[in-house]
């Protein structure tokens, strides 16, 4: 099984619950294709670099997963057919990419902990 990273942008007209539903649908499709989701994060509503479908913002999501190579084609077909998805990009992760991803998550986790402790 190979490691992959997918970033996709959902249309901003969705509610947060509908956006979460779309992410869960993607994750369940990965599991149906004998894959495993290792990490998923929401980057929130962001301004786009250029308008897509006459929209200037979108909900960004990042998902890292392991899956057989044959699963990627089916996942991309699912993204193309889903009207909620404005853009997507799937990248195969090599060992350096995996190492960077782990250090990035650790760094972000360390930044979030003090803020949570300050609120308590």
ABEGO torsion letter per residue (X at the ends): XBBBBBBBBBBAABBAAAAAAAAAAAAAAAAAAGBBBABBBBAEBBBBABBBGGBABBBBBBBBBBBBAAAAAAAAAAAAABAABABBBBBBBBAAAAAAAAAAAAAAAAAAAAAAAAAX
